[in-house]
Amino acid sequence: MSAANGRLRIVIVFVLVFLIGISVGKGMDKVLAASTTGTYKNLEQFIDVLNLIKENYVDEVDAGTLVTNAIRGMVSGLDPHSVFFTPDEYEDFQVGTTGSFGGLGIELGIIDSYPGVISPIEDTPAWRIGLKAGDKIVAIEGKPTDGMTIMEAVKQLRGEPGTKVTVSIMRKGFTKPRDYTIIREIINTKSIKYEVYDNNIAYVRIMQFQERTSTDLRAALDAIVKKTDGNIRGIILDLRNDPGGLLNKSVEVADDFISEGIIVYTKGRVSGSDMTFTAKKDGTLPSDIPMVVLVNGGSASASEIVAGALKDHKRAIIVGEKTYGKGSVQSIIPLPDGSGLKITTAKYFTPSGISIQDKGIVPDIVIENKEPEETTNGNVTETEEEMKLPDAQLDKAKEVILNWNDYKGMLSQ
């Protein structure tokens, strides 16, 4: 072993042991003792591989870059939602949660090693041009994205409002990727939309769970009550393509329709990660009003919490397609050098104990909306024509409300 590699080995061992000691809250002496057994033996293999790369790889590679890439792989291998941020990426991430920027309006995840669309947010550029839940972004501006991290994709998709970005999309039913050129804009989405259909059926659409969602939901229902003179035939709560949002707001929304019992609970290994959220009777809407919840593959996280709670409490019939299955809690941990870690620390469970993660909520009535047919040139019909397709899921929800006596037995199943 060369003297340089020997020094590198000593430095890396010291850094890794120090970080491990900090993370598990042990004294250094206990960590050093533990490093000779179990998991810590693998550090020797890690250092050997790193040295072999340093000595034999065709190009010179900075040791810091190798360690950063190793950390990325370690974290990304846990699940699609855990991410390691370099200092620059962590700064961008904080801007994305607190600042203003030009974007497309999509919730991103990893699908088959590609950045993918968990859900397009309604009334945003991505939604208007026709991106759908489950779309794989296989290229951005012609650059392949296989293996790209979420933050790397976000950095390329985000930009000045009014500028354009082209993404290549692969979707079920496509024979080849299709390019979409999208104009970035400031993303300011409403949380609630509502209307009253024939026969006094109340329709409420939640696009995303934001700070004002529960307040806006109450205002929408009050307006509907006034418009119908209090004669509401039934309620359709549309959570399709709702990527989630604030946990406490999803609990408040579910609480409007459930009078008692558990709404959702979380379980994890870290102290404080086990939490239970329960309903209270005050303010609960009458339980005798028929209710249908619409979901699809773009319904994720907070929207799955609401759908799962209403299903388990037998308060609503769920119609549509299986939800995304994003039932985990991520904690953000800043690191001393300015980098950061977003790591899954707990999982959501419905009142009956069903884990949402990777499983989703299965509807009581499964029904898919018709997709546009592919044309001879390998593309599909344009977005304007897609919008003319009937909404079979919404039509089914109306049918269930109007024929409640024929369907309400599904609540007891």
WOBEL-V329807 format. One record per residue. N is the residue number from 1. NEAR is the number of other C-alpha atoms within 8 Angstrom. Layout:
# WOBEL-V329807
n=N near=NEAR
n=N near=NEAR
This chain:
# WOBEL-V329807
n=1 near=4
n=2 near=5
n=3 near=6
n=4 near=6
n=5 near=9
n=6 near=9
n=7 near=8
n=8 near=8
n=9 near=9
n=10 near=8
n=11 near=8
n=12 near=9
n=13 near=9
n=14 near=8
n=15 near=8
n=16 near=8
n=17 near=11
n=18 near=9
n=19 near=8
n=20 near=9
n=21 near=12
n=22 near=8
n=23 near=6
n=24 near=6
n=25 near=6
n=26 near=8
n=27 near=7
n=28 near=8
n=29 near=6
n=30 near=8
n=31 near=12
n=32 near=9
n=33 near=8
n=34 near=9
n=35 near=11
n=36 near=8
n=37 near=8
n=38 near=8
n=39 near=7
n=40 near=10
n=41 near=10
n=42 near=8
n=43 near=9
n=44 near=8
n=45 near=8
n=46 near=8
n=47 near=10
n=48 near=8
n=49 near=8
n=50 near=10
n=51 near=9
n=52 near=9
n=53 near=9
n=54 near=10
n=55 near=6
n=56 near=6
n=57 near=9
n=58 near=4
n=59 near=4
n=60 near=6
n=61 near=9
n=62 near=6
n=63 near=8
n=64 near=6
n=65 near=8
n=66 near=10
n=67 near=8
n=68 near=9
n=69 near=8
n=70 near=8
n=71 near=9
n=72 near=10
n=73 near=8
n=74 near=8
n=75 near=12
n=76 near=12
n=77 near=7
n=78 near=7
n=79 near=7
n=80 near=9
n=81 near=10
n=82 near=13
n=83 near=11
n=84 near=12
n=85 near=12
n=86 near=10
n=87 near=10
n=88 near=8
n=89 near=10
n=90 near=12
n=91 near=8
n=92 near=9
n=93 near=9
n=94 near=9
n=95 near=9
n=96 near=9
n=97 near=6
n=98 near=6
n=99 near=7
n=100 near=7
n=101 near=12
n=102 near=13
n=103 near=12
n=104 near=14
n=105 near=12
n=106 near=11
n=107 near=10
n=108 near=10
n=109 near=11
n=110 near=11
n=111 near=9
n=112 near=4
n=113 near=8
n=114 near=13
n=115 near=17
n=116 near=12
n=117 near=16
n=118 near=16
n=119 near=17
n=120 near=17
n=121 near=16
n=122 near=10
n=123 near=7
n=124 near=12
n=125 near=12
n=126 near=13
n=127 near=14
n=128 near=10
n=129 near=9
n=130 near=7
n=131 near=10
n=132 near=10
n=133 near=11
n=134 near=12
n=135 near=13
n=136 near=12
n=137 near=14
n=138 near=14
n=139 near=11
n=140 near=14
n=141 near=8
n=142 near=8
n=143 near=6
n=144 near=7
n=145 near=12
n=146 near=8
n=147 near=6
n=148 near=10
n=149 near=8
n=150 near=10
n=151 near=9
n=152 near=8
n=153 near=11
n=154 near=8
n=155 near=9
n=156 near=8
n=157 near=10
n=158 near=11
n=159 near=11
n=160 near=9
n=161 near=11
n=162 near=8
n=163 near=8
n=164 near=8
n=165 near=11
n=166 near=11
n=167 near=14
n=168 near=14
n=169 near=13
n=170 near=12
n=171 near=9
n=172 near=5
n=173 near=5
n=174 near=12
n=175 near=5
n=176 near=6
n=177 near=10
n=178 near=9
n=179 near=8
n=180 near=9
n=181 near=8
n=182 near=12
n=183 near=11
n=184 near=16
n=185 near=12
n=186 near=9
n=187 near=10
n=188 near=4
n=189 near=9
n=190 near=7
n=191 near=12
n=192 near=13
n=193 near=10
n=194 near=9
n=195 near=8
n=196 near=9
n=197 near=8
n=198 near=5
n=199 near=5
n=200 near=11
n=201 near=14
n=202 near=15
n=203 near=12
n=204 near=14
n=205 near=10
n=206 near=13
n=207 near=16
n=208 near=13
n=209 near=15
n=210 near=9
n=211 near=7
n=212 near=7
n=213 near=14
n=214 near=11
n=215 near=7
n=216 near=10
n=217 near=11
n=218 near=8
n=219 near=8
n=220 near=12
n=221 near=9
n=222 near=8
n=223 near=8
n=224 near=13
n=225 near=11
n=226 near=8
n=227 near=7
n=228 near=9
n=229 near=6
n=230 near=8
n=231 near=7
n=232 near=12
n=233 near=12
n=234 near=11
n=235 near=14
n=236 near=14
n=237 near=12
n=238 near=11
n=239 near=14
n=240 near=11
n=241 near=16
n=242 near=14
n=243 near=17
n=244 near=12
n=245 near=9
n=246 near=10
n=247 near=8
n=248 near=6
n=249 near=12
n=250 near=14
n=251 near=13
n=252 near=9
n=253 near=12
n=254 near=13
n=255 near=13
n=256 near=10
n=257 near=12
n=258 near=16
n=259 near=11
n=260 near=8
n=261 near=9
n=262 near=11
n=263 near=16
n=264 near=14
n=265 near=13
n=266 near=12
n=267 near=11
n=268 near=10
n=269 near=7
n=270 near=6
n=271 near=6
n=272 near=5
n=273 near=11
n=274 near=10
n=275 near=8
n=276 near=9
n=277 near=9
n=278 near=10
n=279 near=12
n=280 near=11
n=281 near=8
n=282 near=5
n=283 near=6
n=284 near=11
n=285 near=7
n=286 near=6
n=287 near=8
n=288 near=4
n=289 near=9
n=290 near=11
n=291 near=12
n=292 near=14
n=293 near=14
n=294 near=15
n=295 near=18
n=296 near=13
n=297 near=15
n=298 near=17
n=299 near=17
n=300 near=18
n=301 near=13
n=302 near=13
n=303 near=14
n=304 near=17
n=305 near=14
n=306 near=13
n=307 near=12
n=308 near=11
n=309 near=14
n=310 near=13
n=311 near=12
n=312 near=10
n=313 near=8
n=314 near=9
n=315 near=12
n=316 near=11
n=317 near=15
n=318 near=13
n=319 near=16
n=320 near=13
n=321 near=12
n=322 near=12
n=323 near=14
n=324 near=14
n=325 near=13
n=326 near=11
n=327 near=15
n=328 near=12
n=329 near=9
n=330 near=11
n=331 near=9
n=332 near=8
n=333 near=8
n=334 near=8
n=335 near=8
n=336 near=5
n=337 near=5
n=338 near=9
n=339 near=14
n=340 near=13
n=341 near=13
n=342 near=13
n=343 near=12
n=344 near=11
n=345 near=12
n=346 near=13
n=347 near=14
n=348 near=15
n=349 near=14
n=350 near=15
n=351 near=14
n=352 near=6
n=353 near=6
n=354 near=7
n=355 near=10
n=356 near=16
n=357 near=11
n=358 near=8
n=359 near=8
n=360 near=13
n=361 near=12
n=362 near=8
n=363 near=12
n=364 near=8
n=365 near=8
n=366 near=10
n=367 near=9
n=368 near=8
n=369 near=8
n=370 near=8
n=371 near=5
n=372 near=9
n=373 near=6
n=374 near=10
n=375 near=8
n=376 near=5
n=377 near=4
n=378 near=9
n=379 near=9
n=380 near=9
n=381 near=10
n=382 near=6
n=383 near=9
n=384 near=6
n=385 near=9
n=386 near=10
n=387 near=6
n=388 near=6
n=389 near=8
n=390 near=6
n=391 near=8
n=392 near=10
n=393 near=12
n=394 near=8
n=395 near=8
n=396 near=9
n=397 near=13
n=398 near=10
n=399 near=8
n=400 near=11
n=401 near=14
n=402 near=7
n=403 near=8
n=404 near=9
n=405 near=6
n=406 near=7
n=407 near=8
n=408 near=9
n=409 near=8
n=410 near=8
n=411 near=10
n=412 near=6
n=413 near=4
